Amino acid sequence: MAHQIINSSKAPAPIGPYSQATLANGTLYISGQIALDPESGQLINDTIEAETHQVMKNLSAILQEAGFGFEHVLKCSIFVKDLNNFGRINETYGSYFRSNPPARETVEVSRLPKDVNVEISCIAAK
């Protein structure tokens, strides 16, 4: 199966041996995004809301690079360091899906890259 690597300069460069996303047969698989500002390389983590917004902005940049939008997202995986932040993350995350939100799971984990509080990946299709 042929696939295309998707990389956006408006999202942070991968910090390991992976691509921001791959596109195969009209389905886009986006790697987990954290709240790195793509211009400064700094983490945006003053509040959990600001951190979640930056994650969603990074996802948006990759979606746009591939010609997709949040309306094409079928599934998200949310990884959080502290499930007590779920309500605040959920409210911010939900603002990007006004109608017909995608399927998803939210999982508390012991640690995330760069010790962030939230990481989100997604799958989109046209």
N, C-alpha and C positions, 0 to 999 in steps of 0.2 A: 504494500500500500504506500503510495507516494504521499508525502506530507511536506508542508511548508513551515519553516521556522519564522515566527513573528517576534520582532523586537521593536520597541518604541523608545525613542530618545526622551520621551516625556514621562517615562516610568524608570525606576531605578534599574541599573544593570544587574544581572544576576550575580550573586555573591558565591557561586559555586558552579559545578559542571552541569548546568541545566539552562534551558531557554526560557524566556518570559512566557512564551506560548508556542503551541504547534497547532496547525490547521490541517485537518484531514477530512476529506469527503464532506465539506460543509460544516464540520464540527470543530469548534475552537476549544482547546484545553489550555487554561491559564494556570501557570504555577502559582503557588502561594505567594501573596504579596504582603509585605509588612510596611510600616509607616516611614519609609525612607523618602526624603525629599529628593527627587531626581536631579535637581540643580545643585544643591549644596551637599548632598550625601549625608545630611544630618537626620537623626530620628525626630519625628514630630510626635511627642508623647507627653505634652504638658497636661492634657486631660485624656481620658479614655475616648471622649467624643472626638477630639482633635486627631487622635491616633487613628480611630476608625475612619474618619473622613479622608485622611491621607491614604489609607489602604484602598478605599473606594475610588479615590482619584487615580491611583496607580492602576487599578483594574480598568477604569474607564479609558485611560490612555492606551492600554493594550487592546481593549475591545475596539476602540476607534481606529487604531493602526491596522487592524484586520478588516475594517469595514462593518463592524458590529456595534451594538449598543446594549444597554442594560435590558432592553425589551427582548433581546435574543438569549438571555441567560436562562438556562434550564435548571442548573443545580449549583449550589455553593456549599463549600465546606468551611466552617468557621472554627478556628482553634483559639482558645482563650486560656490565659494563665490563671485567671480567677473568675469562676462562674458567678461570683457575686456582682461582677460588672455586666452580666448578661443584659439586664434591662436597658442600660445606657448604650451598650453596643447595639442592641436590637433596634432601639429607636433611631439611632444614626443610620444604621444599615438599611432599615425600612424606608427611610426618606429617599433612597435611590430606586425603590421599587414601588411606585405609586399604585399600580394595579397589577394583578396576575403575578404575584411574587413567585420566584422559582422554588423548587424543592431544596432542602438543605438539611445539614446536621450541624450541631454545635457541640464541641467536645472540649472539656477542660483537660489541659495537658500540664506536665510539670515544668516544662521549659520550652521556649521558642527561640529562633535565631535572634542574635543580638539582644536577648532578654526582653523582647517586646511583649506587650500584653495581648495582642491579637494578630492573627494571620488569617487571610481569606484566600481561597482558590475558587475557581469556577469553571463551568463547562457551558458553552453557548453554541447555538446552531441556528442556521437559516433554513 
